Amino acid sequence: MEKQAKRQKKLAEKKAKRLAKEGPKKEEDKSKVLDASKPITLDFLTNPNKE
Protein backbone atom coordinates (compact mmCIF):
# COMPACT_ATOMS: atom_id res chain seq x y z
CA MET A 1 0.00 0.00 0.00
CA GLU A 2 2.76 2.45 0.87
CA LYS A 3 4.62 1.75 -2.38
CA GLN A 4 1.46 2.34 -4.41
CA ALA A 5 0.76 5.62 -2.59
CA LYS A 6 4.35 6.75 -3.17
CA ARG A 7 4.11 5.87 -6.84
CA GLN A 8 0.83 7.76 -7.27
CA LYS A 9 2.30 10.79 -5.49
CA LYS A 10 5.33 10.78 -7.80
CA LEU A 11 3.12 10.48 -10.87
CA ALA A 12 0.96 13.38 -9.70
CA GLU A 13 4.04 15.54 -9.10
CA LYS A 14 5.40 14.73 -12.57
CA LYS A 15 2.05 15.56 -14.16
CA ALA A 16 1.82 18.87 -12.30
CA LYS A 17 5.37 19.76 -13.28
CA ARG A 18 4.71 18.92 -16.94
CA LEU A 19 1.51 20.98 -17.00
CA ALA A 20 3.28 23.92 -15.39
CA LYS A 21 6.05 23.69 -17.96
CA GLU A 22 3.60 23.69 -20.88
CA GLY A 23 1.95 26.86 -19.69
CA PRO A 24 -1.64 27.91 -20.25
CA LYS A 25 -3.40 26.41 -23.23
CA LYS A 26 -4.35 28.80 -25.98
CA GLU A 27 -7.98 29.17 -26.97
CA GLU A 28 -6.97 30.45 -30.42
CA ASP A 29 -6.45 26.94 -31.74
CA LYS A 30 -10.11 26.10 -31.23
CA SER A 31 -11.32 29.26 -32.94
CA LYS A 32 -9.50 28.47 -36.20
CA VAL A 33 -11.90 25.73 -37.23
CA LEU A 34 -13.05 25.90 -40.83
CA ASP A 35 -16.65 26.89 -41.40
CA ALA A 36 -18.40 24.13 -43.35
CA SER A 37 -20.79 26.59 -44.99
CA LYS A 38 -17.97 28.54 -46.68
CA PRO A 39 -16.21 27.10 -49.74
CA ILE A 40 -12.45 26.60 -49.63
CA THR A 41 -10.94 28.95 -52.17
CA LEU A 42 -7.51 28.98 -53.77
CA ASP A 43 -6.81 32.28 -52.04
CA PHE A 44 -7.48 30.67 -48.65
CA LEU A 45 -5.16 27.76 -49.42
CA THR A 46 -2.32 29.95 -50.63
CA ASN A 47 -2.66 32.67 -47.99
CA PRO A 48 -4.02 31.15 -44.75
CA ASN A 49 -2.98 34.18 -42.66
CA LYS A 50 -5.51 36.37 -44.42
CA GLU A 51 -8.74 36.67 -42.45
C-alpha positions as CSV (number, residue, x, y, z in Angstrom):
1,M,0.0,0.0,0.0
2,E,2.8,2.4,0.9
3,K,4.6,1.7,-2.4
4,Q,1.5,2.3,-4.4
5,A,0.8,5.6,-2.6
6,K,4.3,6.7,-3.2
7,R,4.1,5.9,-6.8
8,Q,0.8,7.8,-7.3
9,K,2.3,10.8,-5.5
10,K,5.3,10.8,-7.8
11,L,3.1,10.5,-10.9
12,A,1.0,13.4,-9.7
13,E,4.0,15.5,-9.1
14,K,5.4,14.7,-12.6
15,K,2.1,15.6,-14.2
16,A,1.8,18.9,-12.3
17,K,5.4,19.8,-13.3
18,R,4.7,18.9,-16.9
19,L,1.5,21.0,-17.0
20,A,3.3,23.9,-15.4
21,K,6.1,23.7,-18.0
22,E,3.6,23.7,-20.9
23,G,1.9,26.9,-19.7
24,P,-1.6,27.9,-20.3
25,K,-3.4,26.4,-23.2
26,K,-4.3,28.8,-26.0
27,E,-8.0,29.2,-27.0
28,E,-7.0,30.5,-30.4
29,D,-6.5,26.9,-31.7
30,K,-10.1,26.1,-31.2
31,S,-11.3,29.3,-32.9
32,K,-9.5,28.5,-36.2
33,V,-11.9,25.7,-37.2
34,L,-13.1,25.9,-40.8
35,D,-16.6,26.9,-41.4
36,A,-18.4,24.1,-43.3
37,S,-20.8,26.6,-45.0
38,K,-18.0,28.5,-46.7
39,P,-16.2,27.1,-49.7
40,I,-12.4,26.6,-49.6
41,T,-10.9,29.0,-52.2
42,L,-7.5,29.0,-53.8
43,D,-6.8,32.3,-52.0
44,F,-7.5,30.7,-48.7
45,L,-5.2,27.8,-49.4
46,T,-2.3,30.0,-50.6
47,N,-2.7,32.7,-48.0
48,P,-4.0,31.1,-44.8
49,N,-3.0,34.2,-42.7
50,K,-5.5,36.4,-44.4
51,E,-8.7,36.7,-42.5
